[in-house]
Amino acid sequence: MKISFKYISYFFLFILGLSMTLTSCTDDLNVTPKDDDEFLSETFYKDPASYKQVLAKLYAGLYVGGNDGDGTADIAGIGGDFSSYLRLLFVTQEFPTDEAIIAWADGNLPSLNGQTWSADNEFLYGTFSRAFYEISVANEFLRQTTDEKLSARGVDASLKADISKFRAEARFLRAFSYYNLMDLFGNVPITTENDPVGFFYPEQRSRTEVFAFIESELKDIDNSLAASKSNEYGRVDKTAAKFLLAQIYLNSKVYTGTDRNNEAATVCKDIIDNSQYSFANIPYKNLFSADNNRNGAQNEFIFPVVSDGNAIRATGGGMSFILHASIGGSMDAAAQGMNGGWAGIRTRREFVGLFPDATATGDKRGTFYTAGQNLDIARVDIFTEGYAVTKYTNVNSDGTAAQRNDIPDTDFPMYRLSDVYLMYAEASVRGAAAGNIATSVGYINQIRTRAGAGTITASDLTLDFILEERGRELFWECHRRTDLIRFGKFTGGSKIWQWKGGTMNGSATDSYRDLMPIPLKTIQANPTLKQNPGY
């Protein structure tokens, strides 16, 4: 499908545009979203297919970064595929942690490696802007699909029923963006379809208020979302909303100061017992192969960000970035199903230390490439300093080639069932009345058995173990920063890794960096916003 649109952002006084050719979430979602000037008009909505076209635009926005077709950036100060939503989440969730480090010296990117960023960091600005851009598109879609407007257009009952689900999905995607904003930046504005279109200064809300808004939205859309596992692959359903609800409950102490582990355990058990998603008893590596939409991994994927090498022509966004940038040194790009490497992302010594060895022998999740690579990182700008990672591959699980080798087919697993197992276990250890330690041990041992790692007993199930196990199971899936903060080990000196604090051996960092700064450009555009403490 072809995506091309321009939309005036509420916060940023510039025009946003996006022009990409990409598939739908499935073949059935093969639609062509129009220019924003069109989808704001009544003429556009005379076509019954238009509603699904805008929904497709929202899902596409998770993967692609945009320009208007002539190379002009769609977010001022950060261009093209650098502004891919998934790419920016990887940059902000992985680079400041022990799981990843990048060699490149693009702009202020190196500051993310050492937790030394400032409010003028263009990658933080890009993340903030991209999330609010998705919110603005969702808001307009909701304005255009009210009962009054649908009735005035003569939309029939069957299409109205579909649109009801589309609206719930749009609200989920909006809540997902607000979650990322709350998690990264804390106190942010909230805008909805009820706010005016045009320039105004939206009110900044406390993190607790944003939390309450997300919780309310996720509960409210439960009756409208598709039943678990009944939607098209790549589109969300009731279980995705429950996953995000469990996620905010597990992190509630950080976000609001109030422990809600009992609610987290309750929601996780509901997902495990009552959803149609199942633990994928396939080799761990197959979860991250080019055919992970059909090799059994899809049964575990609650919310994938879909990739397709032939149709999603985002050469540097999403999974194309993650795969290309993780190949370098003496690595054979063809073995990873790619046409070359960009020699960027590796992991750090301390993360390698979470595994019994670096050869995936004692734990098959330890997918490190070590030939010609040093374990220690003496220089951040040299790819061969630090072990490389081969977790993601653009090769099918049976060894056959993907569709092409320049843009991968591999879907990104934003939410999967094994994370629900881990969240349940953590909430149980943290004292949730709805949790059960023996049940938790069973879930953890399912995960470890698939990985070829030894099983554990109840005495092994400590918070320190869970943090390490989350790293082993979920690394490079955009969870690490949030996890480390929840465990009190992101900033400060209780957990040190190489280049934390900007020094090779690592050093303690200030606790205010548990929150990213509100980007300087955003405050310049909306002077009513208040900066986070420390910045």
Disulfide bonds with the S-S distance in Angstrom:
none
